[in-house]
């Protein structure tokens, strides 16, 4: 798992990086917000650990920009900024957690592991000779890699985890979309149609009047 660490305190940066590497993580560290953003644009990371008060582009601005362009990589703020206003702002910008300095390294590790579990960042699901990586939005087939959109990956993951079960459109909506952004049933049909096109076999069975069933052959 690859973590981007943005921290302009040299000593603290070294301490955090060394601790995470000892616990099996790959870490790339930056002191400067602009350089961190350049690195994010050039390559993929599995998680961001972001200080707020850093040179050039602060941590709040970075996450705001990333969420605006559709980057959903989990992010944790590690900052000395106190107060409910800053905490609220961090979560409103799309942070997964907010850790106030000073903190115990073990606490940081616990929070990282919790986010990994919640997002299943490292998980690969194998079925019918293929490998599905939900977080990467990819299906690795024998002769090709299929890329998909985030919601398509979430829909497929739900079907795979409930293989053999009849799933209604309402159940899909309830388990994947939040209450503020409920799609129409026609949208669900479109997602299923798009997913069908990605496979050489027909895995989605249409159960008239009830929904769909994902059959792993």
N, C-alpha and C positions, 0 to 999 in steps of 0.2 A: 504494500500500500504506500502510495507516494503522497507526502504532505508538503504543502508550501507553508513556510513559516515567515511571517512578516513581523519583525521586532527590531527596533533601532537601539535597544540597550544591548551592547556587545556582550557583556557578561551573561545576561539572562538568555540571550539568543543561544550562546554556546551551551549553557546548562540545559536548556530545553532540547536542543538538537541532539546533544550527546545522550540524554535520557531516552528520547524516543528511538534513536538508532539502537541503543542497547535493548530496547523492547521490540525490535524487529521491524521498525518502520524506516522507509526511505524518506529523507528530509532534505529539502532545498530551502536555504534561508536567505532572506533579503532584509536590508536595512531601509530601503527606499521604496515608497509606494509605486512610483512610476516604473521602476525596474521589475517589481513584482508583477505588475499588470502586463508588462511586456512578456514576461516569462509565461504567464497564464495564457496569453494569446498564442504563444509559440508551441505550447505543449499541454498535455492533460495532467491534472492532479486529482487525487481522490478526496482531498480535504484541504481547507484553508484554515490556518490559525493566524488571526489578524489582530495586530495592535491597532489602535486608532490614531494616536498622535505620532505619525511618522513623516519624514520629509516628502515634499512634493505633492503626493496624493494621499490623503488620509484613508484609514481603513473603512470609514463610513462611505466615502465616495467610491471606493473600489467596489464594495459589495453592491451598492446601489447600481452602479454601471453594469456589473456582471448579471444581476437579476434582470435588469432592463433588456439585455440582449439574450436572455433565455438560459444563462448558465446556472444550473441547479446544484452545482457541487456544494456539499455541506460545508458550512463555515462556522467557526467558533471565534468569538472575540475574546482576546486576553488583554485586558486594559486596566489602567489605574483610574479610569473615569468612573466616578461613583454617581449615585443619584438615580432616582426612578426615571427621570427624563432620558438619560443616556441608555439605560437598560431597555426602556420601551422603544427608543429609536433603533437600537441594534436589532431587536426582534422584528420590528416593522420593516426593516430593510431586507429581511430574509435570513437572519442568522439562525443557526440551529441551537446555539448555546452562547452564554455570556459569562465569562469567568473573570472575576475582579482580582487584580493583584493586591497584595501578594497571595499566592496560592500554593498548595502542596502539589508536587509533581505527580504524585499518585492520584490526586483528584483529577488532574488533567487527563491522565491515562484512563481513568474510569469513564470520564465523559466521552473521550474518543471512542472507546470500545462500545459504549452505549449507542453512539451515533452510527457506528459501523453495523451494529446489530439491527438498528432501526431501518437503515437504508440498504442493508444487505450488500455493501459495497464490493465485497470480495467473492460473492456467490456466483457460481456458474450452475445452470440447470441443464442436465443432459437428457435428451429424449430422442428416440428413433435415430440414433447416430449423429445427432446434431448437438451443438452446445449453444445455449442461450444465456447471455450475460445481461441481466435486466438493467443494471446501472449504466452500462456502456451503450445500451439500446442496440445490441448487435445479436445476430444469429450467425454462428459459424457453422457453415455447411461443409460438405466434403470438398467442393470445388469453388466455393465463393463465400464472401462475407456479406450479409444483408444488413444494411443500416436502416433504422427506423426512427420515427419521432418518439418523444418521451411518452406521450399518452398511449401510442400504439404499443410500446413496450410494457406499459403498466397493464393494459388490457390483456395482452398475451400472457403476462406473468400470472394474472388472476385466473385465466382459463387453465393454464398448465397446472397450477396449484390445486385446481378443482376439477381435474380431468375426470371425465365420465359422469359428471354431475350436470343436470340441466340448469342453465343459468339464464335468468331473465334479463332483459335490458335494464329494468329498474334496479336489479341487484348489482349490475355492473356500475351504474351511475352512483349508487349508494356507497360502494366500496372504493371508488376511484376518484370521483369528483367531490369537491367541497360544496357546501350548501349555497355558496354565492355564485357558483358558475355551473349550473346544471344544464347539460346538453339535451337536445331533443332526441327522441328515439331514432330519427333519421340519421343523426350524427353517429350513433352507435352502429347502425347498419353500415355506414361508410367505413368506420374503423374495421369492422369485421371483413368487409369487402377488400380493404387494403391489405389486411393480414393474410387473407386467402391467397392473394397474388404473390406473396413472398415464398410460398411453398410449392413444391412439385406435387405434393399429395394433398388430398382434401382432409383436413383435420377438423374443420368446423362443420358440425351437423346442425342443420336448421330444424328445430322441433316446432312444428306449426302451432301457433297460439301460445307457446310457452317460452321460447327463447332459443338458446344454442347449447350444444354439448361439444366439448373438445375431446376427440377420440384419439388417443395415442396408439397408433397401429403397431 
